[in-house]
Amino acid sequence: MANLEETFDKDGNAISPQLPSDVKNYLIDIDGTITEDVPNEEPERMVTCEPFPDALEITNKWYDEGHIITYFTSRTEAHREVTTAWLDKHGFKYHGLLMGKPRGGNYHWIDNHLVKATRYKGKFTDLVVRQKSIEVFEK
């Protein structure tokens, strides 16, 4: 995993370290993004669902390039073992797995670090730069 770089505020106080600018910290959903959309109420399907081949290829490529891959899912802690086994069985490379993402979509992430969001629409590819309108805090 990439080394974090020390950072400081304007007064010289240490603040949260950051990854080098050429390393991305990917947070990737599981259900509906790297495999079919399996609800928590049907955990038996979590064992049998198949990965989307393009998702496996691209996310492992990003991992091999030195980016950080963390899967972030609405599955509960009760589903951690089956989820880890599924990721490992299918060969997904990753650094972390975060359970308990809020359900329901319509996410709006507020953070003191730069956040880039990409909505999955059926195919994984390398990311491209496009200009879009976004909501921001007024100055």
Secondary structure, DSSP 8 states (H G I E B T S, - for coil): ----EEEE-TTS-EEEEE--TT--EEEE--BTTTB----TT-THHHHH--B-HHHHHHHHHHHHTT-EEEEE-S--GGGHHHHHHHHHHTT---SEEE----SSS------SS--------S-----------------
